[in-house]
């Protein structure tokens, strides 16, 4: 099964290239404002595909499709506002 999840993302955590449906992205947990990346472990990253993007005044909602096994974990992490979107590849 796959799920669609909407993630509210601040402008500084999105690529400057506009996201489009079909884009392959990685959703990466960030340390948050003033935080530091410590340790040798790589930050959590979840692969997803963009379904749609809606720009708002202070945040952009990125709807993504991802495996059901990752949906609850990503939803919990996205609720903290500490998720960055990395554009991996684009369907042409």
N, C-alpha and C positions, 0 to 999 in steps of 0.2 A: 504494500500500500504506500501511497505518497500523500502528503498533506500540503496545503497551501497555508503559509503563515505570513502575516503582515508585520513588518519591523519598522519602527519609527527610528530614523537615523538623522543625527545632526549633520549640517553641511560639511564640517571639517572631517567627518568620518566616511565620506563618499568620494569616489574618484571624480575628478573635474570633468571627465568625459561622461555625458549623460547616459544613464543606463537605459536599456531597451529590452522588451520581451525577448526571451531566448538567450540572453547573455548568461554565460557561466560565471558564477561568483563564488567567492569564499567569504564566509561571515566569521570574523575573527574577534574574539573577546579581547577588549583593551583594558588596561589597568585603571582607567578613569582619570578624571582631572587631577593633575598633580601627582599621579601615581607613578611608580617605577616598575619597569619590567625587570624582575629579578629571577635568579636561578637559571639553570641551563635548559629547562624544559621548554619546548615550543608552546606558544599560546594555543588555546583551543581554537580550531578552525573547522567549520562545517561547510561542505560543498552544497551548492544549491543552484537553481536556475530561476532567473527573473521572470515573473508572470506579468507584472505591471508596476508602474511607478506613479505616485501622486505627490506632487510638490505642495508643501504647505508654507505658512509664514515662517516657522522656525524649525520645522523638521520635514523630512521627506519620508513617505511611507513606501517601502519596497516590499511588494508581495512576492514571495518566493515559493517554489515547490521543492520539497526535500523528502527524503525517506522518513517513514513514520517513526523509525527507531531514533531519529535525531530531533523530532518535532518538540517534544516536551522539554528537552534540555535547552534547545535554542530559545523556546518561548520564555523560559525562566531567566536565561541570560539576557535576552533582549529587553525584558522588563526593567533591568537595571540601567538601560541606556548606554551600556558599555560595549557596543558592537560596531565594528568597522566593516565596510563592504569593500572587498578587493575584486576588481574586474579581472577574471582569468582569461576569458576568450569570448568572442562575439560571433554569432551566427551571421553570415553575410548573405 
